[in-house]
Amino acid sequence: MYNLQDYLYNGLIFVNNILRKRHKKLTSLMIYSTTSCQSRCQHCSIWKKPTVHLTLNDIIQLMNSRCITPQTVVGLEGGEFVLHPEADEIMQWFDTHHPNYTLLTNALAVEKVIAAVKRHRPKHLYVSLDGKRDTYLYMRGRDGYDKVMQVIEACKTRLPVSLMFCLSPWNTFEDMTHVIEIAQKYGIDVRIGIYSTMSFFDTTKGLMETNDNDFLSKIPPGIHQTKENYDFVALYDEWKNQRLQLRCHSIFSELVVHSNGDVPLCQNLDVILGNIHHNTLDEIFNSRPTRKTQCRYSNTCNNCWINYHRKYDIILLRNLEKMFPKRLIELFYGKYQWTNCRHTTYRRHIKSITASTFTR
């Protein structure tokens, strides 16, 4: 979880990026450094892509950008990051030059992951877990459930560990409950996402439907372990059924870089702002064409419910609503609509939620 200093930083960056669009800074940068992956997931087809890596030199040049500050949280991802041929050298560079970095893993390469955590100093370890043992095998095509447990047991005393659960067409709320119980057993937290059709991962199945009237009642009570999780999952029902309209401000403060150097506007849209092999990240992120694109999509796009982007605005608005009336917030944020409050369960639970971090 973040502290008061993190709050202040994120708030200042939000104000800076709204008022000074030519000098935006990043709160978060996700580097998909490789397409190498030993998993065979149904919900992600990156393992079918040609193997492409960002080199250590590419990443060093990227990290020298002015839009990256010492407080920018950098996520090392893939594919599976520990399969990157320069994984050790990349983490060593971050240890020395930008220690505010995290590692995401599927935990299938148990020894590599544990060795990386012991040898280096990532701030956080995120481990994917889709549900019960049989669900894991069904979704990922690999028998990796026990390997996830091995990584948790070996690493939980060395650094903060979070389980990453993604609700999808291939698992259930029972699987979510199981993952929450595993987290409680080990004294770690859970970050819950919802399956989305992201072009970089070549997803093949459409979004989950929520046309049954008891979607909210299926959400396990343990979801409140991390306060924004319930808000994010419950509001999916509102968004999917076109009762929710949120602007997207995360694209002004969060960015992704793909293994081929492409810099997309966001994780959902196949809108490429540029490529780091042709221009610097500063030139890409703060260019006039990018500013126009960001403003256009921020004002009009309501096309995804991706964890990385939507939790930013959910948490931002929930905290603003504690201090200001909606009419005042809309003067600088823009028009937004949460819900028509048709669900008694949702109304009751949402009052108890006081989202307190910018965690994703």
C-alpha positions as CSV (number, residue, x, y, z in Angstrom):
1,M,0.0,0.0,0.0
2,Y,1.1,3.6,-0.6
3,N,1.8,6.2,2.1
4,L,0.9,9.9,2.4
5,Q,3.9,10.8,0.3
6,D,2.7,8.6,-2.5
7,Y,-0.7,10.2,-2.3
8,L,0.7,13.7,-2.6
9,Y,3.0,12.7,-5.5
10,N,0.2,11.1,-7.5
11,G,-2.0,14.2,-6.8
12,L,0.7,16.6,-7.9
13,I,1.4,14.6,-11.1
14,F,-2.3,14.6,-11.9
15,V,-2.6,18.4,-11.6
16,N,0.7,18.9,-13.5
17,N,-0.4,16.7,-16.4
18,I,-3.8,18.4,-16.7
19,L,-2.4,21.9,-16.6
20,R,1.0,21.4,-18.3
21,K,0.3,18.9,-21.1
22,R,3.7,19.6,-22.8
23,H,5.6,18.6,-19.7
24,K,3.7,15.5,-18.4
25,K,5.3,13.1,-16.0
26,L,4.6,9.4,-15.5
27,T,3.3,7.9,-12.3
28,S,3.6,4.4,-13.8
29,L,5.4,2.7,-16.6
30,M,4.9,-0.9,-17.7
31,I,7.7,-2.4,-19.7
32,Y,6.7,-5.6,-21.6
33,S,10.3,-6.4,-22.2
34,T,9.9,-9.8,-23.9
35,T,7.3,-12.0,-25.7
36,S,9.0,-15.1,-24.3
37,C,6.6,-17.1,-22.2
38,Q,6.4,-20.8,-21.2
39,S,2.7,-20.6,-20.3
40,R,0.0,-21.6,-22.8
41,C,-2.8,-19.4,-21.6
42,Q,-6.3,-19.4,-23.1
43,H,-6.8,-15.7,-22.2
44,C,-3.5,-14.6,-23.7
45,S,-1.7,-15.6,-26.9
46,I,1.6,-13.8,-26.5
47,W,3.3,-17.1,-26.4
48,K,2.3,-17.6,-30.1
49,K,4.1,-14.4,-31.1
50,P,7.7,-14.3,-32.5
51,T,10.2,-13.9,-29.8
52,V,11.1,-10.2,-29.4
53,H,13.1,-8.5,-26.6
54,L,13.8,-4.9,-25.6
55,T,17.6,-5.0,-24.9
56,L,19.2,-3.7,-21.7
57,N,20.5,-0.7,-23.8
58,D,17.0,0.0,-25.1
59,I,15.7,0.1,-21.5
60,I,18.5,2.3,-20.3
61,Q,17.8,4.8,-23.0
62,L,14.1,4.6,-22.2
63,M,14.7,5.2,-18.5
64,N,16.8,8.3,-19.2
65,S,13.6,10.1,-20.3
66,R,12.6,13.3,-18.5
67,C,9.0,12.2,-18.1
68,I,10.2,9.4,-15.8
69,T,10.9,10.6,-12.2
70,P,12.5,8.7,-9.3
71,Q,8.9,8.2,-8.0
72,T,7.7,6.6,-11.2
73,V,6.8,3.0,-10.6
74,V,8.3,0.8,-13.3
75,G,6.8,-2.7,-13.8
76,L,9.0,-5.4,-15.5
77,E,6.7,-7.8,-17.4
78,G,6.6,-10.0,-20.4
79,G,5.7,-12.6,-21.6
80,E,7.6,-13.9,-18.6
81,F,10.3,-11.4,-17.7
82,V,12.7,-13.9,-16.0
83,L,13.0,-15.6,-19.4
84,H,14.5,-12.4,-20.9
85,P,18.2,-13.3,-21.9
86,E,19.3,-10.1,-20.0
87,A,16.9,-10.3,-17.1
88,D,19.6,-10.4,-14.5
89,E,21.5,-7.4,-16.0
90,I,18.3,-5.4,-16.4
91,M,17.3,-5.9,-12.7
92,Q,20.9,-5.1,-11.6
93,W,20.6,-1.8,-13.5
94,F,17.3,-1.0,-11.8
95,D,18.7,-1.9,-8.4
96,T,21.4,0.8,-8.9
97,H,19.7,3.5,-11.0
98,H,15.9,3.2,-10.4
99,P,15.1,1.0,-7.4
100,N,11.4,1.9,-7.6
101,Y,10.5,-1.1,-9.8
102,T,8.3,-4.2,-9.5
103,L,8.3,-7.7,-11.0
104,L,5.4,-9.6,-12.5
105,T,5.7,-13.4,-12.9
106,N,3.6,-16.5,-13.7
107,A,6.0,-18.4,-11.3
108,L,6.5,-21.3,-13.7
109,A,10.3,-20.8,-13.7
110,V,10.4,-21.2,-9.9
111,E,14.2,-21.2,-9.4
112,K,14.7,-18.2,-11.7
113,V,12.0,-16.2,-9.9
114,I,13.3,-17.0,-6.4
115,A,16.9,-16.3,-7.5
116,A,15.9,-13.0,-9.0
117,V,14.2,-11.9,-5.7
118,K,17.1,-13.0,-3.6
119,R,19.7,-11.4,-5.9
120,H,17.9,-8.1,-6.6
121,R,15.7,-5.6,-4.9
122,P,12.3,-5.2,-6.6
123,K,9.8,-3.2,-4.5
124,H,7.0,-5.7,-5.1
125,L,6.4,-9.1,-6.6
126,Y,3.1,-9.8,-8.4
127,V,2.3,-13.5,-9.0
128,S,-0.5,-14.6,-11.3
129,L,-3.0,-17.1,-9.9
130,D,-6.3,-17.8,-11.7
131,G,-8.1,-20.0,-9.2
132,K,-8.0,-23.6,-7.9
133,R,-5.5,-26.2,-9.2
134,D,-7.7,-27.5,-12.0
135,T,-8.7,-24.0,-13.1
136,Y,-5.0,-23.1,-13.3
137,L,-4.3,-26.0,-15.5
138,Y,-7.3,-25.4,-17.7
139,M,-6.6,-21.7,-18.2
140,R,-2.8,-21.8,-18.6
141,G,-2.2,-25.2,-20.1
142,R,0.5,-25.8,-17.6
143,D,0.5,-27.5,-14.2
144,G,1.9,-24.5,-12.3
145,Y,-0.3,-24.3,-9.1
146,D,2.3,-25.8,-6.8
147,K,5.0,-23.6,-8.3
148,V,3.0,-20.5,-7.4
149,M,2.8,-21.7,-3.8
150,Q,6.6,-22.3,-3.8
151,V,7.3,-18.8,-5.0
152,I,5.0,-17.3,-2.4
153,E,6.5,-19.3,0.4
154,A,10.1,-18.4,-0.6
155,C,9.5,-14.7,-1.2
156,K,6.8,-13.5,1.1
157,T,9.3,-12.6,3.9
158,R,11.7,-10.8,1.5
159,L,9.3,-8.3,-0.1
160,P,5.6,-7.5,-0.5
161,V,3.9,-10.1,-2.6
162,S,0.5,-9.8,-4.3
163,L,-1.6,-12.4,-6.1
164,M,-2.9,-11.3,-9.4
165,F,-6.4,-12.8,-10.1
166,C,-8.2,-12.1,-13.4
167,L,-11.9,-12.9,-13.5
168,S,-12.5,-14.3,-17.0
169,P,-14.7,-16.5,-19.1
170,W,-12.5,-19.5,-18.1
171,N,-12.9,-19.2,-14.3
172,T,-15.5,-18.2,-11.7
173,F,-16.2,-16.3,-8.5
174,E,-15.5,-19.5,-6.7
175,D,-11.9,-19.3,-8.0
176,M,-11.7,-15.7,-6.9
177,T,-12.8,-16.8,-3.4
178,H,-10.1,-19.5,-3.5
179,V,-7.4,-17.0,-4.4
180,I,-8.5,-14.6,-1.7
181,E,-8.3,-17.4,0.8
182,I,-4.8,-18.3,-0.3
183,A,-3.7,-14.7,0.1
184,Q,-5.2,-14.6,3.6
185,K,-3.4,-17.9,4.5
186,Y,0.0,-16.3,3.6
187,G,-0.8,-12.8,4.8
188,I,-0.4,-11.2,1.4
189,D,-2.9,-9.2,-0.7
190,V,-4.8,-9.7,-3.9
191,R,-5.1,-7.5,-6.9
192,I,-8.2,-8.3,-8.9
193,G,-8.6,-7.6,-12.6
194,I,-11.2,-8.5,-15.2
195,Y,-10.4,-10.1,-18.6
196,S,-10.2,-7.6,-21.5
197,T,-9.5,-7.9,-25.2
198,M,-6.0,-6.4,-25.4
199,S,-4.5,-6.4,-28.9
200,F,-0.9,-7.0,-27.7
201,F,-1.9,-10.3,-26.1
202,D,-3.9,-11.4,-29.2
203,T,-6.9,-12.3,-27.1
204,T,-9.4,-14.5,-28.9
205,K,-12.6,-14.5,-26.8
206,G,-15.0,-11.6,-26.2
207,L,-15.7,-9.9,-22.9
208,M,-17.7,-11.5,-20.1
209,E,-21.4,-10.9,-20.0
210,T,-23.2,-9.8,-16.8
211,N,-26.8,-10.1,-17.8
212,D,-27.7,-12.2,-14.8
213,N,-29.3,-10.2,-11.9
214,D,-27.1,-11.7,-9.2
215,F,-23.7,-10.6,-10.5
216,L,-23.1,-8.5,-7.4
217,S,-24.2,-11.2,-5.0
218,K,-21.6,-13.6,-6.4
219,I,-18.7,-11.3,-5.4
220,P,-17.0,-12.9,-2.3
221,P,-16.9,-10.8,0.9
222,G,-13.2,-11.3,1.1
223,I,-12.7,-8.9,-1.8
224,H,-12.6,-6.1,0.7
225,Q,-9.1,-7.1,1.7
226,T,-7.9,-4.5,-0.8
227,K,-10.4,-1.7,-0.7
228,E,-10.6,-0.8,-4.4
229,N,-11.1,-4.4,-5.5
230,Y,-14.9,-4.5,-4.8
231,D,-15.4,-1.1,-6.4
232,F,-13.7,-2.2,-9.6
233,V,-15.4,-5.6,-9.9
234,A,-18.9,-4.3,-9.0
235,L,-18.7,-1.4,-11.4
236,Y,-17.9,-3.8,-14.3
237,D,-21.6,-4.7,-14.2
238,E,-22.6,-1.1,-14.6
239,W,-20.0,-0.4,-17.3
240,K,-20.7,-3.6,-19.4
241,N,-24.4,-2.8,-19.4
242,Q,-23.8,0.8,-20.5
243,R,-24.9,2.5,-17.3
244,L,-21.5,4.0,-16.5
245,Q,-19.5,6.7,-18.2
246,L,-16.0,7.5,-17.0
247,R,-13.4,9.7,-18.7
248,C,-9.9,8.2,-18.9
249,H,-7.3,10.3,-17.2
250,S,-4.9,7.4,-16.7
251,I,-3.5,7.9,-20.2
252,F,-2.0,11.2,-19.1
253,S,0.0,9.6,-16.3
254,E,0.5,5.9,-17.1
255,L,2.2,4.4,-20.1
256,V,3.2,1.0,-21.6
257,V,6.1,0.1,-23.8
258,H,5.9,-3.2,-25.9
259,S,8.8,-5.5,-26.6
260,N,9.1,-4.2,-30.2
261,G,9.4,-0.7,-28.9
262,D,5.9,0.4,-29.7
263,V,4.3,2.9,-27.2
264,P,0.5,2.5,-27.3
265,L,-2.0,5.1,-26.1
266,C,-3.3,2.5,-23.6
267,Q,-3.4,-1.2,-23.2
268,N,-6.8,-1.6,-24.8
269,L,-6.7,0.4,-28.1
270,D,-4.4,-0.4,-31.0
271,V,-3.4,3.3,-31.2
272,I,0.4,3.6,-31.4
273,L,1.8,6.9,-30.3
274,G,5.3,6.1,-31.5
275,N,8.2,3.7,-31.2
276,I,11.3,4.1,-28.9
277,H,13.6,2.9,-31.7
278,H,12.6,5.9,-33.8
279,N,12.0,8.6,-31.2
280,T,12.7,9.2,-27.5
281,L,10.0,8.5,-25.0
282,D,9.8,12.2,-24.2
283,E,9.3,13.0,-27.9
284,I,6.6,10.4,-28.1
285,F,4.8,11.1,-24.8
286,N,4.8,14.9,-24.9
287,S,4.6,15.6,-28.6
288,R,1.8,17.7,-30.1
289,P,0.1,14.8,-31.9
290,T,0.2,12.7,-28.7
291,R,-1.4,15.5,-26.7
292,K,-4.2,15.8,-29.2
293,T,-4.7,12.0,-29.2
294,Q,-4.8,11.9,-25.4
295,C,-7.3,14.7,-25.1
296,R,-9.6,13.2,-27.8
297,Y,-9.7,9.7,-26.2
298,S,-9.8,11.0,-22.7
299,N,-13.0,12.9,-23.5
300,T,-14.8,10.3,-25.6
301,C,-13.5,6.8,-24.9
302,N,-15.4,4.5,-22.5
303,N,-14.4,1.2,-24.3
304,C,-12.6,-0.8,-21.7
305,W,-12.6,-1.9,-18.1
306,I,-8.9,-2.7,-17.8
307,N,-7.4,-2.8,-14.3
308,Y,-4.4,-0.7,-15.1
309,H,-6.4,2.2,-16.4
310,R,-9.8,2.1,-14.8
311,K,-8.7,1.8,-11.2
312,Y,-6.8,5.0,-11.6
313,D,-10.0,7.0,-12.2
314,I,-12.1,5.0,-9.8
315,I,-9.7,5.8,-6.9
316,L,-9.2,9.4,-8.0
317,L,-12.9,10.1,-8.1
318,R,-13.7,8.2,-4.9
319,N,-11.1,10.3,-3.0
320,L,-12.2,13.6,-4.7
321,E,-15.9,12.9,-3.8
322,K,-14.9,12.7,-0.1
323,M,-13.8,16.4,-0.3
324,F,-15.8,18.1,-3.0
325,P,-19.4,18.0,-4.5
326,K,-19.7,16.3,-7.9
327,R,-20.5,19.6,-9.7
328,L,-17.2,21.1,-8.5
329,I,-15.2,18.0,-9.5
330,E,-16.7,18.0,-13.0
331,L,-15.4,21.6,-13.6
332,F,-11.9,20.2,-14.0
333,Y,-12.4,16.5,-14.4
334,G,-15.3,16.5,-16.9
335,K,-18.7,14.9,-16.8
336,Y,-18.9,11.4,-15.4
337,Q,-21.6,8.9,-14.4
338,W,-21.0,6.1,-11.9
339,T,-24.3,4.3,-11.7
340,N,-28.1,4.6,-11.6
341,C,-27.9,2.9,-8.2
342,R,-30.4,0.3,-9.3
343,H,-28.7,-2.4,-7.1
344,T,-29.5,-2.2,-3.3
345,T,-26.5,-4.4,-2.7
346,Y,-24.2,-2.1,-4.6
347,R,-25.6,1.0,-2.9
348,R,-25.0,-0.5,0.6
349,H,-21.5,-1.7,-0.1
350,I,-20.3,1.3,-2.1
351,K,-20.9,3.6,0.9
352,S,-18.4,1.5,2.9
353,I,-15.7,1.8,0.3
354,T,-13.0,4.5,1.0
355,A,-10.5,3.8,-1.7
356,S,-7.2,4.9,-0.4
357,T,-4.4,4.1,-2.8
358,F,-3.3,4.4,-6.4
359,T,-2.4,0.7,-6.4
360,R,-3.3,-1.5,-9.4
